[in-house]
Amino acid sequence: MKKQNINGLQLFDVLVGFEFGTAIILGIGSGAKQDAWLAILISMLSSLILMGVFTQLSLYYPNDTLVSMLPKIIGKFLSYPLIILYISHFIYSAARACRDFGDLITSTMLVKTPIIVVIVSFMLLIIYCLRGGVEAFGRMGEMVFPIYIMSLIIIWILLLSVEDFNLKNLTPIMGNGLKPIIKEVYPGIINFPFGEMIIIMMFFPFLNSKKIIRKVGMTIILVSGLILTINSILILSVIGPEIYGENWFPFFTATQMVSIADFLERFDALVILMMVSGVFFKVGGWTFGAAVGISQLVKLNHTKSVLLGLGTIIPPLSLLIAPNFSEHLKIGLDYFVPYFHVPLQIIIPILLLCIAFIRKKFKF
């Protein structure tokens, strides 16, 4: 595989966009009602420990991705089933993100367009970019991320102008106690979106300076977590905790309430723009991780042919995972997060770090 590199800023841009992805559109933490923002904040702080695990593994094996370091940590025999599991996780997660995107677009803007047309068109764009390599993906992050943040800031300012905006919607803080917040933190928000940052281990070997691995990883968690927290506070202040918990796309709903002098409206188009940008990095990150993992598993020198294969698998898979969007969300929250995210994104990485530490300590 031809070696390509990206700098720390490019990795930051791509993976903060990856973190936002669908998380900024969906109502994460809704089970905590008015304390959703607090659940996100606690999850962010907890996820710094998880990022410490990911970065330490990468510092132990700076030239290896998660896939290529597994045989070095637990041996070839035990590593192959895990490698297959992680690659499957990346592919399935890409399909889930595509489904989120397709359902939002077809339920808001392109209501008469078949969802498969939307997803396939979007996937073609991602594959075209990824075939240019990680450098092209990084440059795309540099170009798109500033526009994404500017759009978000504009929406935040507009939300402050909504007549129904009221910070009292956030009270009483911890009115239902700490239990609902903890239930949202684990296994929910700490795994989605923060635990999904395990994909960063597929990017670290391409970072041009290995010394900044930890700094970049921690900064991504802090920045994305704080932005998601602020975003949640503003949405709750506009639509309240009840609508926040019942609506599939609360950010979109809140933005629809913006009206300046009964003349300037329909700012929800900015949300769609952000959704397209965020999901581009979300699906692109998962697809890149899967392509690199498959290439390393079967010892290919490039990922282009693998990317073409993934481009034909992910769109139909995104439609097969659930008959409708409500079922899609239920599968994700009730089954995928507790039974796949928890072991693959928390338990196994911690065990791998313990084994790697012992190997490095006693040199065997």
Buried (B, 14 or more C-beta within 10 A) or exposed (E): EEEBBBBBEBBBBBBBBBBBBBBBBBBBBBBBBBBBBBBBBBBBBBBBEBBBBBBBBBBBBEEBBBBBBBBBBBEEEEBEEBBBBBBBBBBBBBBBBBBBBBBBBBBBEBEEEEBBBBBBEBBEEBBEBBBEBBBBBBBBBBEBBEEBBEBBEEBBEBBEEBEEBEEEBBEEEBEEEEEBBEEBBBBBBBBBBBBBBBBBBBBBBBBEEEEBBBEBBBBBBBBBBEBBBBBBBBBBBBBBBEBBBEBBBBBBBBBBBBBEEEEEEEBBEBBBBBBBBBBBBBBBBBBBBBBBBBBBBEEBEEBBEBBEEBBEBBBEBBBEBBEEBEEBBEBBBEEBBBEBBBBBBBEBBEBBBEEBEEBEEEEE
